[in-house]
Amino acid sequence: MSAGHPPGEEESSTSDPGDVLQLPMAPRATDIALHELEIVYAFIYARVGNRADAEDLTQQVALKAIPRLREGAPASAIRGYLFATARSVLGGFWSTRLGLSEAELHEDLALAVPQTPPSEERADTVQRILAELSDNYRRVLELRFLHGYSLKEVATEMHSTVGAVKVMQLRALRAAAKVKME
């Protein structure tokens, strides 16, 4: 009903230029998020494999994300934020479950990718490059990439810290890249 018509009187099909049109109200951000949590639950369940953990983690996502949502945000932005929060919650879950830092989880997953068996020529190339490096650089690369140690395991083996091993690994890789191959 427009402001220019008394109650009970029919509106004409034309409206005055000063009339305000009432548009249907868009769903609130919380309503959108609650609707999307079913998809988030399926995403989490596929990654943890059991209902109890998936329900708990979905609840954590809701508790973290919903209070931070902006009213008027598009549904796609809300969905993206919920999934980003879900990935963060899953990282914390697996970190606690496996006793590893989240950074190590990512590194261990990258190392877990099945590799093709090395050819004899590639193995010789690796050995020549390693022979050109200092003892510490060679050792860190051997432990990390040939033996598949985590950063934490390398740090323990080398009586160092994880941070120092990260720096040493980076420097060792740079030094290896500079080795001239004939």
Salt bridges, closest charged atoms under 4 A:
GLU36 OE1 - ARG79 NE 2.94
ASP53 OD2 - ARG97 NH2 3.21
GLU55 OE2 - ARG51 NE 2.82
GLU107 OE1 - ARG144 NH2 3.83
ASP135 OD1 - ARG138 NH2 2.34
GLU157 OE2 - ARG139 NH2 3.11
